[in-house]
Amino acid sequence: MLMPRPSLPELEEKIRWIALLVLAIGLHVFEAALPSLGPWFKPGLANLVTLIALVLLGPRAALTLAIGRVVVGSFFIGTLFTPTFVISMAGGLAAAVMMIAAWRYIPGISLVGVSLLGALVHMLAQFVTVESLYIQQGVLYYALPPLLLLSCITGWINGALARYIAARLTHEI
Amino acid sequence: MVEIYHAQTLLATYPLPQPGEADHSLVVQGELGESVVLLNQDGVQMVSSACSSQHCVLSGAHHHAGGMIACVPNRILIAVRGRSASGFDAIVE
């Protein structure tokens, strides 16, 4: 019994998903190697790929991509199943879910808006994870507002980049 | 004041050394092992930690109220708190 051959468009979509996944993993590892502004802060370029996957391939692809890149990316950095991994996963998942919900249910929202919401929720989810699992001290939240402000800036930049990249990709493909 | 926590518990509270006062170093037991905290004229800093990422050590010295060093793998939090006794910044009539 031979499996029926998948159709060409189906294959094309799978290949695009894999290409985006590899890109996200690469960016995840690259960001870990960047000299950081602070231990809790990264530009969020890997999440940008989640957003592009959401626009080009849909919610399911975006969610699986977010999970896949955290697992494989952490494997390469050497943080698999450590607290760093748990925090990345919580942030990545929360941001993906938020971006999917915003993209689907807020009519007329731009990619910049979706990216901003994603960045804010990413930061919030990381704090909630740390506070509930590792350091149960409310004092922690005093560090949140300035980091949320930084999230707004990177979220905006990533949104603008995503808009440009998505426009280029949809016109050319 | 500097507060040092491990997970849910407050382990120690120390004032930051005033000019002329001696440095103070202490060893804290965390989830993975020992973290060494140093209080000196620059503020409070993590000198060494049992964690692998060492973000806490690299973040350097903190002396402003609101400054924080969090070592998530070792579950240690060092927070610099304001020392205002009344809870008010100022009272204006």
Chai-1 contact restraints between the chains, C-beta under 6 A:
chainA,res_idxA,chainB,res_idxB,connection_type,confidence,min_distance_angstrom,max_distance_angstrom,comment,restraint_id
A,P39,B,H55,contact,1.0,0.0,6.0,A-B,restraint_1
A,P83,B,V72,contact,1.0,0.0,6.0,A-B,restraint_2
A,P83,B,P73,contact,1.0,0.0,6.0,A-B,restraint_3
A,V130,B,V72,contact,1.0,0.0,6.0,A-B,restraint_4
A,Y134,B,V72,contact,1.0,0.0,6.0,A-B,restraint_5
A,Y134,B,R75,contact,1.0,0.0,6.0,A-B,restraint_6
A,I135,B,R75,contact,1.0,0.0,6.0,A-B,restraint_7
A,I135,B,L77,contact,1.0,0.0,6.0,A-B,restraint_8
A,Q136,B,A7,contact,1.0,0.0,6.0,A-B,restraint_9
A,Q136,B,Q8,contact,1.0,0.0,6.0,A-B,restraint_10
A,Q137,B,Y5,contact,1.0,0.0,6.0,A-B,restraint_11
A,Q137,B,L77,contact,1.0,0.0,6.0,A-B,restraint_12
A,V139,B,A79,contact,1.0,0.0,6.0,A-B,restraint_13
A,Y142,B,G66,contact,1.0,0.0,6.0,A-B,restraint_14
A,A143,B,M68,contact,1.0,0.0,6.0,A-B,restraint_15
